Amino acid sequence: MSLSWAEIDTLARRNDRAGMIRLLSTATAAERRAAFAGVVAGVKALERDPDMDARTVYALAVVGTAPTAAKALPSLRRAALSTWNWESADIFLALAAALELPWIGELGVRLAERLPARDPWPDDWFFAAALMRAGGVTPPVTEGVVRSWVRAFVRPWRPGKAVPPLVVRLRQDPWRDVLLPAVFEIDTIGADFGGTAGFGEQPRFPAAVVALAGEGVLERKTILGAVADRFLRGGRSPDLRPFVLLHEALAPTVDELSTHVLDYAQLLAGGPGTVATLAQRSLRTVDDAGRLELDTLLAASAEALLRVEKTLVKAQLSWLDTVVRRDPSRSASVVLVIAGGFGHSALDVQERALNLVVKHRGVLGAGELAEVAREAAALGGNLPERAVSAGVGVLDAGPAAVVAPAMVVAPAAVVAEMPAPVADAAELAEELSALVHEPTAVGWERVIAGLVSLYAAGDRESLAAMLLPVVERYSGWFDPDQWNAGSPFVSLGLAIRFATCPAGHSSDKTHRADKTHRADKTNGADETNGAALGVAMRSLAAAVRIAWQEGRRGTGSPFSMLPDGVLALRAAEVAVHLTGTMVPMTVATPTHVNGSIDAGTLLKRLQRAEAEGWQPWPFDFEQALLRVPRNPGDLVTARAARLSSPAGRQYAQWLAVGGLPDPVSEPFTQPGERGRDGGWTWDVPVPRRVVASLRPARDGGLRLERQLLTLTPVKHPVYMPGDFDGNEDVLAMVLPHHREVAAAWALGDIASLADQNQRDTARHLLPLLADGTGPAGPALAYAVAYALAAKHEPDRAAAVDTVLALSSGVTFAGLLGAALADLGSDGTIKLTRVLPAFTDLHRAGASVAVWELLVAALPPLLTTTARTVPDLLEIASQVAVALGLKGDLVPGLSEVAARPGSTRVVKEAQRLHTILTP
């Protein structure tokens, strides 16, 4: 007999697994080898992905006819057979037994070698493992294999029966001695040791390892050494936590700890926080046993005292205090190390170190006292004066006292100019292709302006040759359908198709659609496509007409009612008017990358239009007006007054009244939504979010104006908002001189960076708002406040840069401080994320802005129990000393400083009050 692909294909499509095994079993080895080439070709030729069940049967045919594992693997890995191994391996093992395949274990090894390192699929591992066990082979030691092995122990996948305890499975595992050492060598695998019964459970893997070490199955010395090596390589807390637990569960003896003293000293000085704390405890145990060299302790302490973990640093200072008393012969050396704590960033740590130095001052000679005095130069707040009075510091005149800070006006940011206009059709095609891959506001402006100007220049053959292939290549972006009618890509695609129609142009859209239809037929396109384009163009024209007549987008219109819908409307305007109204250029193309148009440049464009007898397209002209700076200068205003065209007269009036009036912007509090049972409706609850409302300051105005300046938030917070995800630059460039409006529209997105741990909106939007102009109101203040408390560092960094850019205005600092107090007083944001920003701003020279911000934030926060209040008071002390401030400048501070007790809030309030007291 012979094996034919037709017979194999029929069995596979019927999902006849038993039939496939019978067919392969009754054939001879020579017949199976002869059929392999046909099977390979047949699998390769599968046009569409077969059903899930059929893939397994095809895979049986591949395994049953392949001469080796190496030959079988390429066909098994084809996309048409993906997931072929997601079922039990028993059927393949049965086939291998029936055909006496010697290489089934090797196939398992080859499959295991291809497991991805980061997120291997459990079924892939269990299948490969079954083949390797059946073949009696050892798995390869790769990250994907080790991760899969660990996950299979910790979280059994689809167990068919009761699972024995982890320690039992690990004790009986034949690959334990091969794979377990690699667990300590792969830095990112620790997070896979999660618990198995719910959130917050302790990982069970460490306990199982300790149990086997107690039985002698594993060697304690080897395990402890591997743990120490893992700590020394560092890493993220989730990856290190299981090894910390393993170390604690091992409970090393003093002898065992002593063999790793140098490792622990290195970890205390520079290891991750939890590991450094473990190292500190281990060294303290060795020291208490009298087996720690003092030089080792002092070398590690010198670096440990500058760590950011204040609890660890204070514990180290207390340890050194006992060492001073214990060893008088070396006490001066220990006190000098303690003085190194003067360089810590936290005032309470500096104060603790200073108290200890003063306490042991008697052990210091003249030389040591001079060295301590040099270290005291790093003290902050009121500590330098205390050091001088205690005889361990040097008097410094410091800054002259001032009653209130003087604001230093930061230089205005220089905004880059737009790139040169598109020069020819080839460059336009490149820009169009780039726009598909990375849509940017600058890219959109260049493509729209380039298409209009090149079409007006008359070289339509070049446009057709260059642009139509791009439109066809990315037809999913440019072709209209029922879901994308409001996309600017669709409008751009229609504009290109109609503009490049070889039969010429006409203002009648239906006529042009018919001509495009005939052109498409010549190029082999079907008749339906031309008709669909005509329908799409007529719908687009109707939507543009509604937007002009009613000033409305959204609610029956395909264009988004959000500000980024203006871009789609302008693209549609180009599609509708390009071949009917001869306009040689767009007037709204910015002169700068933040969307601004130089008032003189727009004047020249309108002078040209007047001289050549054409009028700008309506929405293009309105967008141009919205991009002109508020103060264009008397010369431009006077020259604009001489224009006589309708657009020219409107421009002159626009400049005369100062442009678009600022809308009324107000904060709007959204309470979290609860279900009928009173519980939160989201898995990540947001009890409160502050957004902003907008309303126009006048009636009438531009067609675009009312919708841009009207924002009425919904009652409750929006879950994971993303209205402007990827469109932040488009939003900012619609109103570059009204950044408060852009901030109000995006405030929900930015708030979610802090209250739902989203990312990137502030990183993309805030730099653009900083480059814009216009008053900063509550929306911008709350946006920056939320961004300062964002989960991800790039968003927080963007907020710091924005504060620096806006630091010339005391008003904004006050608004921002009030917003931070409002959001931080009840835990709406985590103020602990904000604290580093204050320090960064202070170091960057924005000390005055930091002070104004703190003066606004502290009074309401002093009445709360927020954990960060002492830290804010500490920063205020540092800034007050740097600026030399004196006076009753912080309302409510004296009352807190007068409270009884020695809590940190009271101590820091007393410190700041002392500094400010003349």
DONU-7270 format. One record per residue (C-alpha): x, y, z. Coordinates in steps of 0.05 Angstrom, whole numbers, padded with zeros to 5 digits, always signed. Each point is the difference from the previous one (the first is absolute). Layout:
BEGIN
XYZ/...
//
This chain:
BEGIN
+00000+00000+00000/+00020+00073-00004/-00016+00060+00045/-00031+00057-00040/-00008+00071+00023/-00073-00002-00021/-00014-00057+00048/+00038+00034+00057/-00036+00066-00014/-00068-00034+00001/+00014-00033+00067/+00025+00065+00030/-00061+00040-00022/-00044-00054+00031/+00041+00004+00064/+00010-00076-00005/+00059-00010+00046/-00010-00074+00009/-00005-00008-00075/+00065+00039-00011/+00037-00045+00050/-00028-00062-00034/+00020+00026-00068/+00071+00016+00023/+00007-00066+00039/-00020-00044-00059/+00049+00034-00047/+00072-00024-00003/+00058+00043+00022/+00020+00010-00072/-00070+00022-00019/-00002+00050+00057/+00068+00028-00020/-00023+00006-00072/-00063+00037+00021/+00037+00052+00042/+00016+00047-00058/-00074+00002-00019/-00020+00014+00072/+00050+00058+00004/-00026+00030-00064/-00072-00010+00020/+00008+00034+00068/+00038+00057-00033/-00056+00009-00051/-00056+00005+00052/-00030+00067-00020/-00042+00012+00062/+00011-00021+00071/-00036-00067+00009/-00045-00013+00059/+00034-00010+00067/-00016-00075+00001/+00025-00010-00072/+00068+00030+00017/+00014-00057+00049/-00016-00052-00055/+00045+00036-00050/+00055+00000+00054/-00009-00076+00009/+00013-00008-00074/+00063+00042+00004/+00027-00038+00060/-00020-00067-00031/+00035+00011-00066/+00061+00042+00020/+00066-00038+00002/+00029+00042+00057/-00021+00052+00051/+00040+00053-00036/-00039-00014-00064/-00067+00000+00035/+00009+00065+00038/-00004+00052-00057/-00068-00026-00023/-00026-00004+00072/+00019+00073+00011/-00038+00026-00061/-00053+00052+00016/-00055-00045-00029/+00014-00052+00055/+00007+00048+00058/-00028-00028+00066/+00006-00072-00027/+00031-00020+00066/-00050+00032+00047/-00033-00066+00015/+00026-00061+00037/+00064-00030-00027/-00028-00071+00011/-00024-00007-00072/+00070+00018-00027/+00032-00047+00050/-00047-00055-00023/+00020+00014-00072/+00074+00000+00018/-00008-00067+00036/-00038-00030-00058/+00052+00022-00051/+00059-00011+00048/+00026+00070-00012/+00068+00007+00034/+00002+00076-00002/-00063+00020+00037/+00041+00024+00059/+00044+00041-00046/-00063+00033-00028/-00019+00019+00070/+00070+00031+00010/-00006+00040-00064/-00069+00026+00020/+00026+00018+00069/+00059+00038-00029/-00049+00046-00035/-00041+00019+00061/+00002+00076+00006/+00039+00027+00059/-00051+00050+00027/-00069-00031-00004/-00001-00073-00022/-00068-00031-00011/-00014-00056+00051/-00027-00049-00052/+00064+00006-00041/+00041-00020+00060/-00043-00057+00023/-00001-00030-00070/+00076+00006-00008/+00011-00027+00070/-00043-00061-00014/+00040-00016-00063/+00066+00008+00038/-00022-00045+00057/-00023-00053-00049/+00067+00004-00038/+00041+00000+00064/+00037+00063-00017/+00022+00060+00041/-00031+00068-00015/+00043+00057-00025/+00016+00052+00053/-00029+00062-00031/-00038+00058+00032/-00064-00022-00033/+00007-00072+00025/+00019+00021+00071/-00056+00051+00004/-00050-00052-00025/+00026-00052+00049/-00008+00048+00059/-00069+00022-00022/-00022-00072-00007/+00019-00012+00073/-00029+00064+00028/-00064+00003-00041/-00019-00068-00029/-00035+00011-00067/-00067-00035-00009/+00013-00055+00052/-00041-00062-00016/+00004-00027+00071/+00022+00020+00070/+00068+00032-00001/+00051-00025+00052/+00034+00053+00043/+00054+00039-00034/+00055-00029+00044/-00020-00071-00021/+00000+00018-00074/+00067+00034+00006/+00030-00059+00038/-00023-00049-00054/+00016+00043-00061/+00053-00033-00044/+00025+00066-00028/+00008+00036+00067/+00075-00004+00003/+00006+00026-00071/-00049+00057+00002/-00001+00024+00073/+00070+00032-00003/-00022+00042-00059/-00056+00029+00043/+00053+00039+00038/+00036+00021-00063/-00057+00031-00041/-00012+00069+00027/-00072+00011-00021/-00030-00065+00024/-00015+00018+00072/-00067+00030-00016/-00023-00068-00024/+00002-00027+00071/-00068+00029+00017/-00048-00033+00049/-00052-00049-00023/-00061+00015+00041/-00013+00073-00008/+00028+00070+00004/+00051+00014+00054/+00018-00073+00013/+00072-00016+00016/+00036-00037-00057/+00004-00075+00016/+00062-00015-00041/+00049+00027+00052/-00032-00043+00055/+00005-00062-00044/+00074+00014-00014/+00014+00008+00075/-00037-00065+00015/+00042-00038-00050/+00063+00032+00028/-00021-00024+00069/-00009-00071-00027/+00069+00002-00032/-00028-00005-00070/+00029+00069-00013/+00064+00028+00030/-00010+00061+00046/+00069+00029-00015/-00013-00001-00075/-00070+00030+00008/+00025+00056+00046/+00058+00016-00047/-00048+00003-00060/-00046+00047+00039/+00058+00046+00016/+00022+00001-00073/-00071+00016-00021/-00003+00059+00049/+00065+00028-00026/-00027+00003-00071/-00058+00044+00023/-00065+00009-00036/-00073+00019+00011/-00033-00011+00067/-00051-00052-00027/+00058-00041-00028/+00040+00004+00065/-00056-00011+00050/-00002-00077-00005/+00075-00004+00013/-00007+00046+00060/-00053-00047+00027/+00044-00059-00015/+00058+00031+00038/-00046+00014+00060/-00028-00071-00003/+00071-00029-00001/+00015+00039+00065/+00075-00003-00011/+00044-00012+00061/+00054+00048+00021/+00052-00047-00032/-00038+00001-00065/-00010+00075+00002/+00074+00011+00015/+00020-00033-00066/-00038+00054-00038/+00019+00061+00041/+00030+00037-00060/-00061-00015-00042/-00046+00028+00054/+00044+00062+00007/-00005+00013-00074/-00075-00009+00002/-00008+00046+00059/+00037+00054-00037/-00033-00006-00068/-00051-00056-00003/-00075+00010-00013/-00040+00023+00060/-00028-00066+00026/+00066-00036-00012/+00039+00056+00035/-00044-00007+00061/+00012-00076+00000/+00075+00012-00006/-00002+00050+00058/-00034-00051+00045/+00049-00054-00021/+00061+00043+00014/-00029+00022+00066/-00007-00073+00020/+00073-00013-00018/+00022+00063+00037/-00039-00018+00063/+00038-00066-00001/+00066+00039-00002/+00019-00026-00068/-00006+00063-00044/+00062+00041-00016/-00009+00073+00017/+00031+00023-00065/-00051-00040-00039/-00057+00030+00040/+00026+00071-00008/+00011-00007-00075/-00070-00025-00011/-00030+00051+00048/+00032+00059-00036/-00042-00015-00062/-00061-00027+00036/-00010+00066+00037/-00015+00035-00066/-00053-00049-00022/-00071+00026-00011/-00033-00051+00047/-00003+00041+00063/-00020-00058+00045/+00061-00038-00021/+00045+00061+00009/-00026+00016+00069/+00010-00073+00021/+00072+00004-00026/+00012+00063+00041/-00027-00034+00063/+00046-00060-00014/+00060+00046-00007/-00019+00035+00065/+00008-00066+00037/+00066-00013-00035/+00028+00067+00025/-00015-00019+00071/+00026-00071-00009/+00068+00014-00030/+00032+00064+00029/+00065-00012-00038/-00034+00011-00067/-00057+00045+00022/+00025+00062-00037/+00000-00039-00066/-00071-00022+00013/-00023+00072+00015/+00031+00024-00065/-00041-00051-00038/-00062+00023+00038/+00015+00072-00023/-00005-00026-00071/-00075-00002+00014/+00000+00076-00005/-00001-00010-00075/-00067-00036+00000/-00057+00035-00036/-00049-00005+00058/+00005+00051+00056/-00024-00048+00054/+00056-00049-00018/+00051+00058+00000/-00027+00020+00069/+00007-00071+00027/+00072-00002-00025/+00015+00068+00029/-00029-00020+00068/+00046-00061+00002/+00061+00040-00020/-00014+00051+00054/-00013-00056+00050/+00069-00030-00014/+00037+00065-00013/+00048-00015+00057/+00035-00056-00037/+00020+00046-00057/+00067+00034-00003/+00013+00066-00035/+00013-00033-00067/-00064-00041+00004/-00040+00061+00021/+00025+00038-00062/-00021-00058-00044/-00069-00002+00033/-00007+00075-00012/+00014-00010-00074/-00054-00054-00002/-00048+00048+00036/+00000+00045-00061/-00050-00049-00031/-00051+00010+00056/-00065+00033-00019/-00057+00037+00032/+00018+00028+00069/+00052-00054+00014/+00062+00041-00020/-00014+00049+00057/-00010-00058+00048/+00066-00031-00022/+00036+00066+00012/-00030+00008+00069/+00021-00071+00017/+00071+00013-00023/-00001-00048-00059/-00015+00049-00057/+00025+00063-00033/-00040+00065-00002/-00023+00018-00070/-00030+00069-00014/-00051-00032-00046/-00049+00039-00043/-00028+00066+00022/-00068-00006+00032/-00059+00023-00042/-00072+00007+00021/-00030-00031-00062/+00030-00034-00061/+00014+00038-00064/-00023-00035-00062/+00053-00009-00053/-00031+00002-00069/+00023-00060-00041/+00016+00013-00073/-00055-00020-00048/+00011-00066-00036/+00022+00004-00072/-00049-00040-00041/+00028-00034-00062/-00025+00021-00068/-00038-00048-00045/+00042-00040-00050/+00004+00026-00071/-00062-00011-00043/-00006-00064-00041/+00038+00012-00065/-00027-00052-00049/-00045-00061-00008/+00055-00049+00020/+00011+00035+00067/-00075+00003+00011/-00005-00075-00011/+00054-00011+00052/-00036+00045+00049/-00066-00035-00014/+00031-00068+00014/+00033+00026+00064/-00067+00028+00023/-00031-00069-00003/+00055-00030+00043/+00004+00059+00049/-00056+00051-00004/+00025+00067+00027/-00031+00069-00002/+00061+00028-00036/-00005-00056-00051/-00074+00013-00012/+00012+00074-00012/+00056-00013-00050/-00040-00052-00038/-00063+00042-00005/+00039+00062-00020/+00042-00039-00050/-00059-00033-00033/-00036+00066-00010/+00060+00038-00027/+00025-00055-00046/-00070-00012-00028/-00007+00074-00014/+00068-00001-00036/-00031-00047-00050/+00047-00061-00001/-00056-00051+00011/+00036-00055-00038/+00056+00000+00051/-00050+00002+00057/-00036-00060-00028/+00064-00039-00012/+00027+00013+00070/-00062+00003+00044/-00047-00052-00027/+00047-00058+00015/+00005+00023+00072/-00076+00005+00006/-00008-00070-00030/+00055-00029+00044/-00035+00026+00063/-00071-00008-00025/-00023-00021+00069/+00015+00071+00023/-00024+00039-00061/-00061-00039-00025/-00067+00021+00029/-00045-00048+00038/-00056+00004+00051/+00048+00007+00058/+00050+00053-00022/-00041+00055-00034/+00029+00053+00046/+00072-00019-00007/+00046+00052-00031/+00035-00057-00037/-00064-00016-00037/-00010+00073-00020/+00073+00004-00022/-00009-00063-00041/-00061+00027-00034/+00035+00066-00014/+00058-00037-00032/-00043-00046-00042/-00043+00057-00028/+00060+00047-00009/+00037-00052-00041/-00059-00019-00044/+00027+00002-00072/-00065+00026-00029/+00010+00069+00032/-00041+00031+00054/-00069+00029+00012/-00036+00032+00057/-00056-00051-00007/+00018-00055+00049/-00044-00053-00033/+00032+00015-00068/+00069-00006+00030/-00020-00066+00034/-00022-00028-00068/+00066+00021-00031/+00039-00032+00056/-00043-00061-00010/+00019-00003-00074/+00074+00011+00017/-00003-00057+00051/-00031-00046-00052/+00059+00015-00047/+00047-00021+00056/-00038-00064+00014/-00040+00024+00060/-00072-00025+00004/-00060+00044-00013/-00023-00001+00072/+00062+00036+00025/-00013+00063-00042/-00072+00003+00023/+00022-00008+00073/+00050+00057-00007/-00055+00044-00029/-00047-00015+00058/+00056+00013+00049/+00016+00067-00032/-00073+00022+00001/-00006-00019+00073/+00063+00038+00016/-00025+00062-00036/-00065-00003+00039/+00038-00006+00066/+00044+00060-00017/-00062+00040-00018/-00033-00017+00067/+00062+00019+00038/+00000+00068-00034/-00074+00014+00005/-00010-00025+00071/+00070+00005+00029/-00007-00072+00022/+00043-00063-00001/-00022-00066+00030/-00073-00021+00012/-00018-00017-00071/+00065+00024-00029/+00058-00048-00013/+00050+00049+00029/+00020-00005+00073/-00029+00054+00044/+00067+00002+00037/+00051+00052-00020/+00040-00050-00042/-00063-00006-00044/+00021+00068-00029/+00056-00035-00037/-00048-00051-00030/-00047+00057-00021/+00057+00038-00034/+00021-00063-00037/-00071-00010-00023/-00003+00073-00022/+00061-00014-00044/-00033-00061-00030/-00065+00037-00015/+00030+00064-00028/+00068-00020-00030/-00023-00013-00071/-00056+00050+00000/+00025+00064+00033/+00068+00020-00025/+00040+00020+00062/+00075-00002-00009/+00017-00009+00073/-00026-00012+00070/+00003+00060+00046/-00002-00039+00066/+00067-00035-00009/+00039+00018+00064/+00066+00036-00002/+00022-00034+00065/-00004-00072+00024/-00046+00018+00058/-00054+00020-00050/+00011+00075+00004/-00004+00044-00063/+00041+00063-00003/-00050+00057-00008/+00042+00033-00054/+00003-00065-00039/-00076-00008+00001/-00005+00073-00022/+00043-00015-00061/-00042-00061-00017/-00063+00041+00002/+00032+00056-00040/+00018-00051-00054/-00071-00027+00000/-00027+00070-00008/+00048+00016-00057/-00015-00066-00036/-00075+00003+00012/-00013-00062+00041/-00029-00011+00070/+00027-00051+00050/-00043-00060+00015/-00044+00015+00061/+00026-00050+00051/+00071+00008-00023/-00006+00075+00012/-00033-00009+00069/+00055-00047+00021/+00051+00052-00023/-00033+00053+00044/+00002-00046+00060/+00075-00008-00009/+00019+00073-00001/+00034+00027+00063/-00040+00047+00044/+00047+00060-00008/+00022+00004-00073/+00028+00070+00006/-00025+00068-00023/+00033-00004-00069/-00035-00065-00020/-00066+00025+00028/+00005+00065-00040/+00017-00036-00064/-00056-00050+00009/-00049+00058+00006/+00015+00017-00074/-00026-00067-00026/-00065+00003-00038/-00020-00072-00013/-00050-00035+00046/+00055-00042+00031/+00046+00060+00005/-00052+00042+00036/-00016-00057+00048/+00074-00008+00015/+00008+00074+00014/-00059-00002+00048/+00027-00063+00033/+00066+00035+00015/-00033+00064+00023/-00041-00035+00055/+00058-00043+00024/-00020-00066-00032/-00040-00055+00035/-00024+00018+00070/+00021-00048+00054/-00057-00045+00021/-00023-00010+00072/+00039-00060+00028/-00022-00031+00066/+00019-00064+00038/-00053-00054+00000/+00000-00056+00052/-00022-00069-00023/-00018-00047+00058/+00015-00073-00011/-00057-00043-00024/-00027-00054+00046/-00044-00060-00015/-00065-00019+00034/+00038-00036+00055/+00039+00063+00016/+00065-00027-00027/+00043+00031-00054/-00019-00019-00070/+00073-00005-00024/+00056-00047+00018/+00045+00061+00009/-00047+00047+00036/+00005+00075-00008/-00038+00031+00059/+00010+00070-00027/+00027+00034-00062/+00005+00074-00015/-00009+00021-00072/-00020+00067-00031/-00060+00032-00033/+00003+00053-00054/-00050+00050-00026/+00010+00056-00051/+00007+00071+00025/-00043+00028-00057/-00056-00019-00047/+00012-00007-00074/+00071+00001-00027/+00031-00052-00046/-00036-00063-00024/+00053-00041+00037/+00000+00042+00062/-00060-00023+00041/+00015-00074-00004/+00074+00010+00016/-00016+00042+00061/-00058-00040+00027/+00016-00060+00045/-00050-00029+00049/+00030-00061+00036/-00041-00061+00016/-00021-00013+00072/+00049-00056+00016/+00073-00014-00019/+00010-00034-00067/+00034-00068+00006/+00069+00000-00033/-00013+00061-00044/+00040+00007-00063/-00034+00053-00043/+00065+00030-00023/+00046-00061+00003/+00048+00011-00058/-00034+00066-00019/+00029+00045+00054/+00038+00043-00050/-00062+00008-00043/-00038+00025+00061/+00054+00049+00019/+00007+00028-00071/-00074+00017-00007/+00006+00055+00052/+00074+00013+00012/-00014+00066+00036/-00055-00027+00046/+00036-00055+00037/-00051+00001+00056/-00052-00025-00050/+00044-00058-00023/+00016-00018+00072/-00074+00000+00017/-00017-00048-00057/+00057-00048+00018/-00006+00005+00076/-00037-00066+00007/+00054-00036-00039/+00055+00033+00042/-00037-00015+00065/+00000-00074-00017/+00076+00001+00000/-00004+00008+00075/-00065-00034+00021/+00001-00058-00049/+00074-00005-00016/-00007+00015-00074/+00059+00028-00037/+00028+00048-00052/-00054+00054-00007/+00039+00051+00042/+00065-00019-00033/-00028+00017-00068/-00047+00058+00016/+00031+00042+00056/+00063+00021-00039/-00046+00026-00055/-00042+00040+00050/+00064+00029+00030/+00020+00023-00070/-00068+00032-00010/-00026+00064+00030/-00061+00025+00035/-00021+00005+00073/+00008-00061+00044/-00063-00016+00038/-00027-00056+00044/+00000-00051-00057/+00074+00007-00013/+00015+00002+00075/-00038-00064+00013/+00031-00032-00062/+00070+00014+00025/-00019-00022+00070/-00025-00067-00025/+00061-00008-00044/+00047+00013+00058/-00034-00059+00035/+00000-00045-00061/+00019-00073+00007/+00054+00003-00054/+00062+00042+00004/-00001+00029-00072/-00067+00033+00015/+00026+00028+00066/+00062+00027-00034/-00042+00035-00052/-00040+00033+00057/+00064+00024+00033/+00023+00031-00066/-00067+00033-00007/+00005+00032+00069/+00069+00025-00018/-00027+00030-00065/-00058+00034+00037/+00040+00020+00062/+00000+00073-00022/-00071+00006+00026/-00014+00001+00075/-00073-00008-00017/+00010-00068-00032/+00043-00025+00059/-00057+00020+00047/-00051-00035-00043/+00043-00062-00004/+00011-00001+00075/-00074+00006+00013/-00014-00057-00049/+00051-00045+00033/-00029+00015+00069/-00070-00015-00025/+00020-00066-00033/+00048-00021+00055/-00041+00016+00061/-00046-00060-00009/+00047-00047-00037/-00029+00014-00069/+00074+00001-00022/+00061-00029+00033/+00041+00059+00024/+00059-00045+00012/+00009-00001-00076/+00001+00076-00001/+00054+00010+00052/+00060-00013-00045/-00026+00053-00048/+00006+00054+00053/+00072-00019+00012/+00015-00002-00074/-00032+00069-00010/+00038+00029+00059/+00066-00027-00027/-00017+00026-00070/-00004+00071+00026/-00075+00006+00004/+00003+00010+00076/-00047+00060-00002/-00053-00039-00038/+00008-00058+00049/-00010+00047+00059/-00063+00032-00030/-00026-00070-00015/+00013-00023+00071/-00031+00063+00030/-00064-00016-00037/+00002-00075+00014/+00021-00003+00073/-00056+00038+00037/-00056-00047-00021/+00045-00061+00007/+00021+00019+00071/-00072-00013+00022/+00002-00072-00027/+00036-00064+00019/+00034-00008-00068/+00065-00039+00010/+00040+00046-00045/-00011+00064+00040/+00065-00008+00040/+00039-00010-00065/-00032+00062-00031/+00018+00040+00063/+00071-00025-00006/+00005+00022-00072/-00029+00067+00020/+00055+00008+00052/+00054-00014-00052/-00030+00050-00049/-00011+00053+00054/+00073-00004+00020/+00023+00003-00072/-00042+00062-00013/+00014+00032+00068/-00074+00008+00015/-00027+00030+00065/-00069+00016+00024/-00068-00031+00013/-00005-00028-00071/-00037-00066+00010/-00070+00006+00029/-00012-00050+00055/+00073-00019+00010/+00008+00033+00069/-00061-00038+00026/+00029-00067-00021/+00069+00018+00027/-00032+00016+00068/-00033-00068+00007/+00024-00045+00056/+00036-00064-00016/+00059-00021-00043/-00032-00028-00063/+00038+00013-00063/-00053+00049-00024/+00009+00042+00062/+00076-00004-00003/+00003+00021-00073/-00050+00055+00012/+00042+00026+00057/+00062-00003-00044/-00033+00041-00055/-00030+00049+00050/+00069+00011+00031/+00031+00013-00068/-00054+00050-00019/+00000+00036+00067/+00040+00065-00006/
//
